Amino acid sequence: MASLYVHVPFCSQRCVYCDFYFVTTQRDEDAFARAVETEAGILGREFRDLGPLDTLYLGGGTPSLLSPEALARVLQSAHDHFDTSALAEVTVEANPEDLGGAGGAAWLRAARDLGVTRLSLGVQSFYDDDLAFMNRAHDAQQAEAGVEAAVREIGDVSVDLIFGIPDQPFEHWGANLEKALRLGATHLSTYSLTVEEKTPLFKMVERGGVVPEGDEALRERYLFTRRYLEERGFEHYEVSSFARPGHRSRHNEGYWTHRTTLAIGPSAHSFWRETRSRAWRWADVANLGRWQGLLAAGEQPVEWREHVGPDELADEAVLLGLRRLVDGLDLDALARDYGVDLLTDKAAALAALEGAGLVEVSPRRVRLTPEGAVLADAVALKLVG
């Protein structure tokens, strides 16, 4: 099984923290859909023996800015060029401001009728002060209305929320979680506000206008989030991901398990697992006009391509496997696929991490504890290389 990702780069405005590729001044839907159809044809022919797709994901950017007609063309391109007979999940990212009113309801019904099974909503907060700081295009009222509409029309709805916003009262974070659950979210992705280079937030911090939250405050909110959601029936199945039973993100689990994911769109990254221990990774050019132009000229719009060997794959398997908090790092698979005996090769590091209460070790699995999940990347780095 494999996955397909389509990057829709259109946005109405720039959020202060975002470092994904997007455009705010171009929105030629016809040209974009035509390029998607062309690249889907190229990949479909190149990977004709890939087998059926398990998941299809439209991310961005803001896919909900596509009209129903353009959305239909993008989704149809997957059906035309890949085996979609076994699709188990079709996710589209959306922003709340696009889902309100009669127009939003019509868009949601069209998405449902086109086979969309799941929405991922970029809410980030239900408080106007937080949204203004992040330069989000919606307000708190639109955030609530957008989730309500999505749950009503689609049912399976993931809500993104950000904690660690400067000067955000602790009770506001708890209220954000409570509201998402009350509105019917089946999945939550919670992230601490991250300062990435080449973003407005980075410049704000560099100039001293914004002071990021300290590590202890972030730790406190993270552990509170885990306790709060688990007490209400959510499974903390990945470092940043919580789901009601049966509502994990299948597409994201594909990333965490090194499943082949082909990607379409400007800046989109593909991963092809050729064999258990050999893979290829490549990325399309991060420029909408150039991406469209190359495809119109009959050329592949690939910016770079690299081979990924067994050693690098093994390190990635450790990093990704530890993020899966319920399933954990599968030591049998690590030995089978890459010849790595972690219990022997990293015995001292595992003992130290276990003694510090950061991991739980069994003969077949290594799992992060709640405190270990707070330091997931740092823990994983002790076990690679």
C-alpha positions in Angstrom: 0.0 0.0 0.0 1.1 3.6 -0.7 -0.1 7.1 -0.2 -0.5 10.2 -2.4 0.0 13.8 -1.3 -1.0 16.9 -3.2 0.3 20.3 -2.1 -2.1 23.2 -2.7 0.0 26.3 -2.2 -2.7 29.0 -2.1 -3.2 31.1 1.0 -5.1 34.2 1.8 -2.3 35.6 4.0 0.9 34.6 5.8 0.9 33.3 9.3 3.8 34.5 11.4 5.1 31.0 12.2 4.7 29.3 8.8 7.7 28.1 6.8 5.8 25.9 4.2 5.8 27.0 0.6 2.7 29.1 -0.2 1.6 32.0 -2.5 -0.9 34.7 -1.6 -1.0 36.6 -4.9 -1.7 33.9 -7.4 -4.7 31.7 -7.7 -5.2 30.4 -11.2 -7.2 27.3 -10.4 -7.3 26.0 -14.0 -3.5 26.2 -14.4 -3.0 24.5 -11.1 -5.5 21.7 -11.7 -4.0 21.1 -15.2 -0.5 20.8 -13.8 -1.7 18.4 -11.1 -3.3 16.3 -13.8 -0.1 16.3 -15.8 2.1 15.3 -12.8 -0.3 12.7 -11.7 0.0 11.1 -15.2 3.8 11.2 -15.0 3.9 9.5 -11.6 1.2 7.1 -12.5 3.1 5.8 -15.5 6.4 5.7 -13.6 5.0 3.8 -10.7 2.4 1.7 -12.5 3.3 -1.3 -10.4 3.0 0.6 -7.1 -0.2 -1.1 -6.0 -3.3 0.4 -4.6 -3.3 3.7 -2.7 -4.3 3.5 1.0 -4.6 7.3 1.6 -4.9 10.5 -0.3 -4.1 13.8 1.4 -4.5 17.4 0.1 -2.3 19.8 2.2 -1.0 23.2 1.8 -1.3 26.1 1.8 -5.0 26.0 2.0 -6.9 23.4 -0.1 -10.2 24.8 1.1 -9.6 27.8 -1.1 -10.1 25.6 -4.2 -13.5 25.8 -5.7 -15.6 22.6 -5.7 -14.9 22.3 -9.4 -11.1 22.6 -9.0 -11.2 20.2 -6.0 -13.0 17.7 -8.1 -10.3 17.9 -10.8 -7.5 17.4 -8.3 -9.2 14.4 -6.7 -10.1 12.9 -10.1 -6.5 13.1 -11.2 -5.7 10.5 -8.5 -8.5 8.2 -9.6 -7.5 8.6 -13.2 -3.8 7.7 -12.8 -3.6 5.5 -9.7 -5.4 2.4 -8.3 -7.7 4.0 -5.8 -9.9 0.9 -5.3 -8.7 0.5 -1.7 -8.6 4.1 -0.5 -9.3 4.1 3.2 -8.9 7.7 3.9 -9.1 11.0 1.9 -8.1 14.0 3.9 -8.3 17.7 2.9 -6.8 20.5 5.0 -9.1 23.5 5.5 -9.2 26.8 7.3 -12.3 27.7 9.3 -13.0 31.0 7.5 -13.7 29.1 4.3 -16.4 26.9 5.9 -18.9 29.4 7.2 -22.2 30.4 5.7 -24.0 29.0 2.7 -20.9 28.9 0.6 -18.9 27.0 3.1 -21.8 24.5 3.6 -21.9 24.0 -0.2 -18.2 23.4 -0.3 -18.3 20.9 2.5 -21.2 19.0 0.8 -19.3 18.9 -2.5 -16.2 17.6 -0.7 -18.2 14.9 1.0 -19.8 13.9 -2.3 -16.4 13.8 -4.0 -15.2 11.2 -1.5 -13.5 13.3 1.2 -13.7 11.3 4.4 -11.7 13.5 6.8 -10.9 17.2 7.3 -7.9 18.7 9.0 -8.7 22.2 10.3 -6.1 24.8 11.0 -7.8 26.4 14.0 -4.7 27.0 16.2 -6.8 28.8 18.8 -10.3 29.8 19.7 -9.1 33.2 21.1 -9.0 36.4 19.1 -5.8 37.6 20.8 -3.9 34.4 19.9 -5.2 34.5 16.3 -4.3 38.1 15.8 -0.8 37.4 17.1 -0.4 34.5 14.6 -1.9 36.6 11.8 -4.5 34.0 11.1 -7.2 34.9 8.6 -10.1 33.8 10.9 -11.4 35.0 14.2 -12.6 33.0 17.2 -16.2 33.0 16.0 -15.3 31.7 12.6 -13.1 29.1 14.2 -16.0 27.7 16.2 -18.4 27.9 13.3 -15.9 26.2 11.0 -15.5 23.2 13.2 -19.2 22.9 13.8 -19.9 22.9 10.0 -17.1 20.4 9.3 -18.3 18.0 11.9 -21.9 18.3 10.7 -21.1 17.7 7.0 -18.0 15.4 7.1 -17.9 13.9 10.7 -14.3 12.9 11.0 -12.5 16.2 11.8 -9.0 16.8 13.1 -8.3 20.2 14.8 -4.8 21.8 14.9 -4.1 23.8 18.1 -0.9 25.7 19.1 0.3 26.1 22.7 3.2 28.2 23.9 1.9 31.4 22.4 3.5 34.3 24.3 1.3 35.7 27.1 -1.4 33.0 26.5 -3.0 32.3 29.9 -2.8 28.7 31.0 -6.6 28.5 31.3 -6.9 29.5 27.7 -5.1 26.5 26.6 -7.3 24.2 28.6 -10.4 26.0 27.2 -9.1 25.5 23.7 -8.9 21.8 24.2 -12.3 21.7 25.9 -13.9 23.6 23.0 -12.4 21.4 20.3 -13.9 18.3 22.1 -17.2 19.9 22.7 -17.5 20.8 19.0 -17.0 17.1 18.1 -13.4 16.9 17.0 -12.3 13.2 16.5 -8.6 14.0 16.4 -6.3 16.8 17.7 -2.8 17.7 16.6 -1.2 19.9 19.2 2.1 21.8 18.7 4.2 24.2 20.6 4.8 27.4 18.8 8.1 26.9 16.9 10.4 29.7 15.7 11.5 28.8 12.2 14.1 30.8 10.2 12.8 32.9 7.4 9.5 33.5 9.1 8.0 36.8 10.5 8.1 35.2 13.9 11.8 34.6 13.7 12.4 38.3 12.9 10.1 39.3 15.8 12.1 37.1 18.2 15.5 38.2 16.8 14.5 41.9 17.3 13.4 41.2 20.9 9.7 42.0 20.3 8.6 38.5 21.2 10.0 36.3 23.9 9.2 32.6 23.4 7.8 30.5 26.2 10.4 28.7 28.4 11.0 25.0 28.3 9.3 24.4 31.7 6.1 26.2 30.7 6.0 24.2 27.4 6.6 20.9 29.3 3.8 21.8 31.7 1.3 22.4 28.9 2.3 19.3 27.0 1.8 17.0 30.0 -1.4 18.7 30.9 -2.6 18.2 27.3 -1.8 14.4 27.5 -3.6 14.0 30.8 -6.7 16.1 29.8 -7.3 14.3 26.5 -6.5 10.8 27.8 -9.0 11.3 30.6 -11.6 12.1 28.0 -11.0 9.0 25.9 -8.4 10.2 23.4 -5.4 8.0 22.6 -2.0 9.8 22.6 -0.7 7.7 19.7 2.1 10.0 18.4 4.1 12.8 20.1 1.8 15.6 18.8 -1.3 13.5 17.9 -4.4 12.5 19.8 -7.3 10.5 18.4 -10.6 9.0 19.5 -10.6 5.2 19.0 -10.6 4.4 15.3 -9.7 8.0 14.2 -5.9 8.0 13.9 -4.5 9.7 10.8 -3.7 6.8 8.5 -1.8 9.1 6.1 0.5 10.4 8.8 1.1 6.9 10.1 2.4 6.1 6.7 5.1 8.8 7.1 6.1 7.4 10.5 6.4 3.8 9.2 8.4 4.6 6.0 5.6 3.9 3.7 5.9 5.0 0.1 4.3 8.4 -0.4 4.3 10.0 -3.8 3.7 13.8 -3.8 2.4 16.3 -6.4 2.7 20.1 -6.3 5.3 22.8 -5.8 7.7 21.9 -3.0 6.0 18.5 -2.5 8.3 15.8 -1.1 8.1 12.2 -2.3 9.5 9.0 -0.6 9.7 5.7 -2.5 10.7 2.7 -0.5 12.2 0.5 -3.3 13.1 -2.3 -0.9 13.1 -2.8 2.8 16.6 -1.2 3.1 16.8 1.0 0.0 14.7 4.1 -0.8 14.6 7.3 -2.8 13.5 10.8 -1.8 12.9 13.8 -4.0 11.2 17.2 -4.0 9.5 19.3 -6.6 10.6 22.9 -7.2 9.3 25.3 -4.6 7.9 27.8 -7.1 4.3 27.6 -8.5 5.0 29.3 -11.8 8.1 27.3 -12.5 6.5 24.0 -11.4 3.6 24.7 -13.8 5.9 25.8 -16.6 8.1 22.7 -16.4 5.0 20.4 -16.5 3.5 22.3 -19.4 6.8 21.8 -21.3 6.7 18.0 -20.6 9.5 18.1 -18.1 9.5 16.6 -14.6 9.5 19.5 -12.0 12.0 17.8 -9.6 14.4 20.1 -7.8 16.5 17.4 -6.2 16.6 13.7 -5.8 18.7 11.5 -3.4 19.2 7.9 -2.6 18.6 6.8 1.0 20.7 3.9 2.2 20.2 1.4 5.0 22.1 3.3 7.6 20.2 6.5 7.1 16.9 4.6 6.9 17.7 2.8 10.2 18.3 6.1 11.9 15.1 7.5 10.6 13.2 4.4 11.7 14.4 5.0 15.2 13.5 8.7 15.1 10.1 8.0 13.6 9.3 4.8 15.6 9.9 6.5 18.9 7.3 9.2 18.0 4.7 6.4 17.9 3.9 6.4 21.6 1.4 3.5 21.6 3.1 1.2 19.1 6.6 2.3 19.9 9.8 1.4 18.1 9.6 -2.1 16.7 12.9 -3.8 17.5 12.2 -6.9 15.4 11.5 -4.7 12.3 14.6 -2.7 12.9 16.7 -5.9 13.0 14.9 -7.4 10.0 15.0 -4.4 7.7 18.4 -2.9 8.6 20.3 -5.4 10.6 20.3 -3.2 13.7 20.2 -4.9 17.2 19.4 -1.8 19.3 19.3 -3.7 22.6 23.0 -4.7 22.0 24.3 -1.8 20.0 22.8 0.9 22.3 22.6 -1.0 25.6 24.3 1.7 27.7 22.2 4.5 26.2 19.0 2.6 26.7 19.9 1.8 30.3 20.6 5.4 31.0 17.4 6.6 29.3 15.4 3.9 31.1 17.0 4.9 34.4 16.0 8.5 33.8 12.4 7.5 33.3 12.4 8.6 29.6 11.8 5.2 27.9 10.3 1.8 28.7 12.3 -1.1 27.2 11.0 -4.6 26.4 12.5 -7.4 24.3 10.5 -6.3 21.3 9.7 -2.6 21.8 11.1 0.7 23.0 8.5 3.3 24.0 8.8 6.8 25.3 7.3 7.6 28.7 5.3 10.8 29.0 8.4 12.6 30.2 10.3 11.1 27.4 7.8 12.3 24.9 8.5 15.9 26.0 12.1 15.3 24.9 11.4 13.0 22.0 14.0 14.3 19.6 16.7 14.5 22.2 16.0 10.9 23.3 16.0 9.6 19.8 19.4 11.3 19.1 20.9 9.1 21.9 19.9 6.0 20.0 21.1 6.8 16.4 24.4 6.8 14.6 
